[in-house]
Amino acid sequence: MSRLIDRFIPKFLRSDAVTIPVVRLHGTIMSGGGQLRPTLSLANTAGLLEKAFSYRNAPAVAISVNSPGGSPVQSRLIFRRIRDLAAEKNRTVLVFVEDVAASGGYMIAVAGDEIIADPSSIVGSIGVVSASFGFPELLKKIGVERRVHTAGKNKAVLDPFQPEKQEDVERLKALQTEIHETFIDLVRERRANRLKDDPDLFTGLFWTGKKGLELGLVDALGDMRSVLKARYGPKTRLRLITAPRGLFGRRLGIFGSSQGGSRELGAGLAGGLVDAAEERALWGRFGL
């Protein structure tokens, strides 16, 4: 349609500015997400990505990543969707790291044909972590007895209210190793010969963007606006892709439902507080 309209506009009035669609992928990565703040999952990013890659005549799609990680499954699903759309629409993908692209956040970042980071960004953390708490001694002190009945001897593996079993820990570590190997293979496939031969690269360590450039984890240092204007011209326009809002905007998801009542609202808020605590712990690993 735009090309058809251009035919009827005098050449001297036509704009030669390039428009680059921009998608912001900011937050922790988890399926479903919390109700108190936005999170990343395939469900809530797929529409934004589809819209961005559908921009006609855009030579590239810019993706801003700011995430400490989270679900490895959702991270890989988002990565896969970006690469599938890039191939389908024949678009270059430029990823720009803000504060942090670590763990699952870095997995998403490697979907970019190029990764550009700020010198002080945090990148890497190519590893897998599982964290929880144990409360068996607390239950004894307050006089509470834990009763668990299962069909299947491994159904209550790593129950936080029972003493930890070594065989359960070994089973968990085996799962983590498989997920870690998948992560490593993905990074090696995408970064190919750009990665330096460093023994710490896949140990879960993380680095600044400046050091990440030396290690081959990123391709350049800079910020989105400057890089895009330098590459596509000073008239380049950045068009932020946003999700449509309901009548009451973002608050609709928390307060706008006419069903459920105070019990469901209270449960949702309580669950959101737990999610927020977990999110705070993820960001805290990187001093953010």
C-alpha positions in Angstrom: 0.0 0.0 0.0 2.8 2.4 0.9 4.5 1.8 -2.4 1.2 2.5 -4.3 0.7 5.8 -2.4 4.3 6.8 -3.1 3.6 6.8 -6.9 1.2 9.7 -6.5 3.5 11.8 -4.3 6.1 14.0 -6.0 9.6 12.7 -5.5 10.8 15.8 -3.8 8.0 15.4 -1.1 8.8 11.7 -0.4 10.6 10.9 2.8 13.9 9.0 2.4 14.0 8.3 6.1 14.4 4.6 7.2 12.0 3.3 9.9 13.3 0.6 12.2 10.8 -1.2 14.3 11.9 -1.6 17.9 10.9 -4.3 20.4 11.7 -4.0 24.1 12.2 -7.4 25.8 12.6 -6.3 29.4 12.0 -8.3 32.6 12.5 -11.7 34.0 11.5 -14.7 31.9 8.8 -17.0 33.1 5.7 -18.7 31.8 2.5 -16.9 32.6 4.1 -14.0 34.4 3.1 -12.2 37.6 0.3 -9.8 38.1 2.3 -7.0 39.7 4.7 -6.3 36.9 5.5 -7.5 33.4 7.6 -10.5 32.6 8.7 -12.2 29.4 7.3 -15.3 27.9 6.5 -16.4 24.3 2.8 -15.7 25.0 3.3 -12.0 25.7 6.1 -11.3 23.2 4.9 -13.2 20.1 2.5 -10.5 19.0 5.0 -7.8 19.4 7.6 -9.7 17.4 5.1 -10.6 14.6 4.2 -6.9 14.3 7.8 -5.7 14.2 8.8 -8.2 11.5 5.8 -7.3 9.4 7.0 -3.7 8.9 7.4 -3.2 5.1 10.7 -2.0 3.8 12.4 -2.1 7.2 15.9 -3.3 6.6 16.2 -4.6 10.2 14.4 -5.2 13.4 16.0 -3.8 16.6 15.5 -5.6 19.9 16.3 -4.1 23.2 17.1 -6.8 25.8 17.3 -6.2 29.5 16.8 -9.4 31.4 18.6 -11.4 34.2 17.2 -14.6 32.9 14.5 -17.1 34.2 12.8 -20.0 32.4 15.2 -21.7 30.0 12.2 -23.0 28.1 10.6 -19.6 27.5 14.0 -18.2 26.7 14.6 -20.7 24.0 11.0 -20.3 22.6 11.4 -16.5 22.3 14.9 -17.1 20.7 13.4 -19.6 18.2 10.5 -17.3 17.3 12.9 -14.4 16.5 15.0 -16.6 14.3 12.0 -18.1 12.5 10.6 -14.6 11.8 13.9 -13.3 10.7 14.2 -16.2 8.1 10.6 -15.8 7.0 10.7 -12.1 6.5 14.4 -11.9 5.5 15.2 -9.3 8.1 18.4 -8.5 9.9 18.1 -8.7 13.7 20.1 -6.2 15.8 20.0 -6.8 19.5 20.9 -4.0 21.9 21.8 -4.9 25.5 20.9 -2.4 28.2 21.6 -3.2 31.9 21.9 -6.9 31.6 21.5 -9.8 29.2 22.4 -12.8 31.4 21.5 -16.4 31.5 18.1 -16.7 29.6 18.5 -13.0 28.7 21.7 -13.8 26.9 20.0 -16.8 25.2 17.5 -14.4 23.7 20.2 -12.0 22.8 22.1 -14.5 20.6 19.0 -14.5 18.3 20.5 -11.3 17.0 22.7 -11.3 13.9 24.7 -8.7 15.8 24.7 -8.0 19.6 25.6 -4.4 20.6 26.1 -3.6 24.3 26.9 -0.7 26.5 30.4 -0.9 27.9 28.9 -1.3 31.4 26.2 -3.8 30.5 26.3 -7.3 32.1 26.4 -10.2 29.6 27.0 -14.0 29.9 26.1 -16.2 32.8 25.8 -19.2 30.5 24.8 -21.7 33.0 21.8 -23.2 34.9 20.8 -22.6 38.5 18.0 -24.0 40.7 17.5 -22.4 44.1 15.1 -23.2 47.0 14.8 -23.3 50.8 14.7 -26.2 53.2 12.5 -26.0 56.4 12.7 -29.5 58.1 14.3 -28.1 61.3 11.9 -25.2 61.5 9.0 -27.6 61.5 10.4 -29.5 64.4 10.9 -26.3 66.4 7.3 -25.2 66.0 5.9 -28.7 66.5 4.5 -29.2 63.0 4.6 -32.7 61.4 4.9 -33.0 57.6 2.8 -35.7 56.1 3.4 -36.7 52.4 1.7 -39.6 50.7 2.6 -40.4 47.1 1.9 -43.0 44.4 5.4 -43.3 43.0 8.5 -43.2 45.1 10.0 -40.1 43.4 6.9 -38.0 43.4 8.0 -35.9 46.4 11.6 -35.3 45.2 13.2 -32.2 46.8 10.3 -31.5 49.1 11.5 -28.4 51.0 9.9 -29.6 54.2 11.8 -32.9 54.3 15.6 -33.6 54.7 17.5 -33.3 51.4 18.5 -36.7 49.8 21.7 -37.0 47.9 20.1 -39.1 45.1 17.5 -36.3 44.6 20.3 -33.7 44.3 22.2 -35.9 41.8 19.0 -36.3 39.7 18.5 -32.5 39.7 22.1 -31.9 38.7 21.8 -34.3 35.8 18.8 -32.4 34.5 20.7 -29.1 34.9 23.6 -30.6 32.9 21.4 -31.5 30.0 19.8 -28.0 30.0 23.3 -26.4 30.2 24.5 -28.4 27.2 21.5 -27.2 25.2 22.4 -23.6 26.1 26.1 -24.1 25.2 25.2 -25.7 21.8 22.9 -22.8 21.0 25.5 -20.1 21.9 28.2 -22.0 19.9 25.9 -22.3 16.9 24.9 -18.6 16.8 28.3 -17.1 17.8 30.4 -19.6 15.7 34.0 -18.4 15.3 33.3 -15.1 17.1 33.8 -16.8 20.6 37.2 -16.7 22.1 38.7 -19.9 23.6 38.3 -19.1 27.3 37.8 -21.8 29.9 35.4 -19.7 32.0 33.0 -18.9 29.1 30.4 -21.6 29.9 30.9 -21.7 33.7 28.1 -19.3 34.5 30.4 -16.3 35.0 29.3 -12.9 33.6 31.2 -9.9 32.4 30.8 -6.3 31.4 29.9 -5.4 27.8 33.5 -4.2 27.3 35.0 -7.6 28.4 32.2 -9.4 26.5 33.4 -7.8 23.3 36.9 -9.3 23.9 35.4 -12.7 24.6 33.2 -12.6 21.5 29.9 -12.5 23.4 29.0 -9.2 21.8 29.9 -7.7 18.5 30.2 -4.0 19.3 29.7 -1.3 22.0 27.2 1.4 21.6 23.6 2.5 22.1 20.6 1.8 19.8 19.9 5.3 18.5 23.5 6.1 17.7 24.2 2.8 16.0 21.1 2.8 13.9 21.5 6.4 12.7 25.1 5.8 11.9 24.2 2.7 9.9 21.0 3.7 8.1 21.4 7.5 8.0 20.7 10.5 10.3 17.0 10.6 9.3 16.5 7.1 10.6 13.3 6.8 12.7 12.9 4.3 15.5 9.3 3.0 15.9 8.6 1.3 19.3 6.2 -1.6 18.9 3.8 -1.7 21.8 1.0 -4.1 22.9 -2.6 -2.8 22.5 -4.1 -1.6 25.8 -7.6 -2.2 27.2 -9.9 0.5 28.4 -8.1 0.8 31.7 -4.6 0.2 30.3 -2.2 -2.1 32.2 -4.3 -2.0 35.4 -7.0 -4.0 33.7 -5.1 -7.2 34.2 -5.0 -6.8 38.0 -8.1 -4.8 38.9 -10.3 -4.8 35.8 -11.8 -8.3 35.9 -15.5 -8.5 36.8 -15.1 -12.2 37.9 -13.5 -13.9 40.8 -13.9 -11.4 43.7 -11.7 -10.5 46.5 -10.4 -14.0 47.2 -9.0 -14.5 43.7 -7.6 -10.9 43.8 -5.9 -11.6 47.1 -4.4 -14.8 45.9 -3.2 -13.2 42.7 -1.5 -10.4 44.7 0.1 -12.8 47.1 1.4 -14.9 44.2 2.7 -11.7 42.6 4.6 -10.8 45.7 6.3 -14.2 45.7 7.2 -13.7 42.0 8.5 -10.3 42.8 10.8 -11.6 45.5 12.2 -14.2 43.0 12.6 -11.5 40.4 14.4 -9.3 42.9 16.8 -12.2 43.6 17.6 -12.6 39.9 18.3 -8.9 39.4 20.3 -8.8 42.6 22.8 -11.3 41.3 24.1 -8.7 39.0 24.0 -5.8 41.4 20.9 -4.3 39.9 
